[in-house]
Amino acid sequence: MFAVIKTGGKQYRVEPADLVKVDRLDGEAGDQVSFEQVLVVGGESDTALGGPFVAGATVTGEIVDQTRNDKILVFKKRRRQNSRRSRGHRQMMTVVRIGEILTDGKAPAKAAKPAKAEKKAEPAPAVEAPPARAEAAPAAAADDLKRLSGVGPVLEKKLHALGITAFAQIAAWTEEDITRVDEELNFKGRIEREGWVDQARTLAAEGK
């Protein structure tokens, strides 16, 4: 018996006992999860197609490990600007061992919670990491973040709402911090595109 499930915006064909690597789910190793978005359920005799999901179908699984995918390199170059930048990224992934493929609303043998992407289940960490570094900076009046390229009064207010008020905070961002803030504020890559981290380091050094 097999099924096609949807999680993290992707589709996977799975069978019982399969090990599947999906976008990171909320949970720890040993936790039971269930995938309720089942597009297809097939067996030896017939196949049920969902519209878009198969009614009463559920696929259970157990989290085996929380890991990261292979590193990819993102290289950007601006023509005639002597500007090059290379970034590495490793996507957060969850390894799941598929358990049962259930139909007709049957309950799983073990209690499981619906599988949800971590960023949707726990949005708070997206805004906690940058302020944590801000506490290390000396308490002082807020910097004029509008000096950063592409930052106006509106974006400055959004950054202040996340507790980001100083150039030193932005200068200390890691790749994960940049990704989290970018997703939280829907910047669509503006932080890297405008080079805020490099600008913030220069501006922070000027203020010392």
C-alpha positions as CSV (number, residue, x, y, z in Angstrom):
1,M,0.0,0.0,0.0
2,F,1.2,3.5,-0.8
3,A,0.1,7.1,-0.4
4,V,1.1,10.5,-1.7
5,I,1.2,13.1,1.1
6,K,1.7,16.9,1.1
7,T,3.8,18.7,3.7
8,G,5.9,21.8,3.6
9,G,4.4,22.6,0.1
10,K,5.9,19.4,-1.4
11,Q,4.5,16.0,-2.2
12,Y,6.0,12.7,-1.3
13,R,5.1,9.1,-2.3
14,V,5.4,7.0,0.8
15,E,5.0,3.4,1.9
16,P,5.0,1.9,5.5
17,A,8.5,1.7,7.0
18,D,9.9,4.3,4.5
19,L,12.4,6.9,5.7
20,V,11.4,10.3,4.3
21,K,13.3,13.6,4.6
22,V,10.8,16.5,4.7
23,D,10.9,20.2,5.6
24,R,11.4,20.6,9.3
25,L,8.5,19.7,11.5
26,D,7.7,20.7,15.0
27,G,8.9,18.0,17.4
28,E,11.7,15.9,18.7
29,A,13.1,12.4,17.9
30,G,10.6,9.8,19.0
31,D,7.5,12.0,18.6
32,Q,4.6,10.7,16.6
33,V,3.2,12.8,13.8
34,S,0.3,12.4,11.3
35,F,0.0,13.7,7.8
36,E,-3.7,14.6,7.1
37,Q,-3.1,16.1,3.6
38,V,-3.2,12.8,1.7
39,L,-3.6,13.2,-2.1
40,V,-3.6,9.6,-3.2
41,V,-4.0,6.2,-1.5
42,G,-3.2,3.1,-3.6
43,G,-3.2,-0.6,-3.0
44,E,-3.0,-3.9,-4.8
45,S,-6.6,-3.6,-6.1
46,D,-7.5,0.0,-6.5
47,T,-6.4,3.6,-6.1
48,A,-8.2,6.5,-4.5
49,L,-7.6,10.0,-5.8
50,G,-8.4,13.0,-3.6
51,G,-10.1,16.2,-4.6
52,P,-7.6,17.5,-3.6
53,F,-7.4,15.3,-0.5
54,V,-8.7,11.8,0.2
55,A,-11.5,12.0,2.7
56,G,-10.8,10.1,6.0
57,A,-7.2,9.2,5.0
58,T,-4.2,9.8,7.3
59,V,-0.6,8.7,7.2
60,T,1.2,8.4,10.5
61,G,4.9,8.6,11.2
62,E,7.6,8.9,13.8
63,I,10.3,11.6,13.9
64,V,13.7,9.8,13.7
65,D,16.0,12.9,13.6
66,Q,16.1,16.6,13.2
67,T,18.9,17.5,10.8
68,R,19.9,19.7,7.9
69,N,20.0,19.1,4.2
70,D,23.2,19.3,2.1
71,K,24.7,22.8,1.8
72,I,23.9,24.9,-1.3
73,L,25.9,27.9,-2.4
74,V,24.3,31.1,-3.5
75,F,26.6,33.3,-5.6
76,K,25.7,36.8,-6.6
77,K,27.7,39.1,-8.8
78,R,26.9,42.6,-10.0
79,R,28.3,43.5,-13.4
80,R,30.9,46.2,-13.5
81,Q,30.5,46.9,-9.8
82,N,33.3,44.8,-8.5
83,S,30.8,43.2,-6.2
84,R,30.7,39.4,-5.5
85,R,29.1,37.5,-2.7
86,S,28.9,33.8,-1.9
87,R,26.6,32.5,0.8
88,G,26.0,28.9,2.1
89,H,22.7,27.6,3.2
90,R,21.6,24.3,4.8
91,Q,17.8,23.8,4.9
92,M,16.4,22.5,8.2
93,M,15.0,19.0,7.6
94,T,13.2,16.3,9.6
95,V,13.7,12.5,9.0
96,V,10.4,10.7,9.4
97,R,9.7,6.9,9.4
98,I,6.3,6.2,7.9
99,G,4.0,4.1,10.0
100,E,0.5,3.4,9.0
101,I,-1.6,4.4,6.0
102,L,-5.1,4.8,7.4
103,T,-8.4,5.2,5.4
104,D,-12.1,5.7,6.2
105,G,-11.3,7.8,9.2
106,K,-9.6,5.0,11.2
107,A,-7.6,6.0,14.3
108,P,-3.9,5.4,14.5
109,A,-2.5,2.7,16.8
110,K,-0.5,5.4,18.6
111,A,-1.6,8.9,19.4
112,A,0.0,11.4,16.9
113,K,-0.2,15.1,16.5
114,P,-0.8,16.7,13.0
115,A,2.5,17.5,11.3
116,K,3.1,21.2,11.0
117,A,6.1,23.1,9.8
118,E,8.1,24.5,12.7
119,K,8.0,28.1,11.4
120,K,4.2,27.9,11.4
121,A,3.8,26.1,14.8
122,E,6.2,28.4,16.6
123,P,6.6,31.8,14.9
124,A,8.1,33.4,18.0
125,P,11.7,32.2,17.5
126,A,11.8,34.3,14.3
127,V,11.9,37.5,16.3
128,E,13.7,36.3,19.4
129,A,17.2,35.7,18.0
130,P,18.1,39.2,16.9
131,P,17.0,40.9,20.1
132,A,19.1,38.3,22.1
133,R,22.2,39.8,20.6
134,A,20.9,43.3,21.2
135,E,21.0,42.8,25.0
136,A,24.8,42.5,24.7
137,A,25.1,46.0,23.2
138,P,25.3,48.9,25.6
139,A,22.1,50.6,26.5
140,A,21.9,53.8,24.5
141,A,19.6,55.9,22.3
142,A,18.3,54.1,19.2
143,D,20.4,54.5,16.1
144,D,19.0,56.1,13.0
145,L,18.3,52.9,11.1
146,K,17.1,55.0,8.1
147,R,20.8,55.4,7.3
148,L,20.7,51.9,6.0
149,S,20.1,51.6,2.2
150,G,16.5,51.1,1.4
151,V,15.2,51.7,5.0
152,G,12.6,54.4,5.4
153,P,10.3,55.4,8.3
154,V,8.0,52.5,7.7
155,L,10.7,49.8,7.7
156,E,12.4,51.4,10.7
157,K,9.2,51.1,12.7
158,K,8.9,47.4,11.7
159,L,12.5,46.8,12.9
160,H,11.9,48.7,16.1
161,A,8.8,46.5,16.7
162,L,11.1,43.5,16.7
163,G,13.4,45.2,19.2
164,I,16.1,46.0,16.6
165,T,17.2,49.6,17.3
166,A,21.0,49.6,16.9
167,F,23.5,49.0,14.1
168,A,25.5,46.7,16.4
169,Q,22.5,44.3,16.5
170,I,22.3,44.1,12.7
171,A,26.1,43.8,12.4
172,A,26.1,40.7,14.6
173,W,23.4,38.9,12.6
174,T,24.2,35.4,11.4
175,E,22.8,33.8,8.2
176,E,20.0,32.2,10.3
177,D,19.1,35.6,11.8
178,I,18.9,37.2,8.4
179,T,16.6,34.4,7.1
180,R,14.3,34.7,10.1
181,V,14.0,38.5,10.0
182,D,13.6,38.4,6.2
183,E,10.7,35.9,6.5
184,E,9.1,37.6,9.5
185,L,9.0,41.0,7.8
186,N,8.5,39.7,4.2
187,F,11.6,41.6,3.0
188,K,12.0,39.1,0.1
189,G,15.8,39.1,0.3
190,R,16.3,42.8,0.8
191,I,18.7,42.4,3.8
192,E,21.3,40.6,1.7
193,R,20.5,42.5,-1.5
194,E,21.1,45.9,0.2
195,G,24.1,44.6,2.2
196,W,22.7,45.7,5.6
197,V,25.1,43.7,7.7
198,D,28.2,45.3,6.0
199,Q,26.6,48.8,6.2
200,A,25.7,48.3,9.9
201,R,29.3,47.3,10.8
202,T,30.6,50.4,9.2
203,L,28.0,52.7,10.8
204,A,28.5,51.0,14.2
205,A,32.2,51.6,14.0
206,E,31.6,55.2,13.2
207,G,29.5,55.6,16.3
208,K,32.2,54.3,18.6
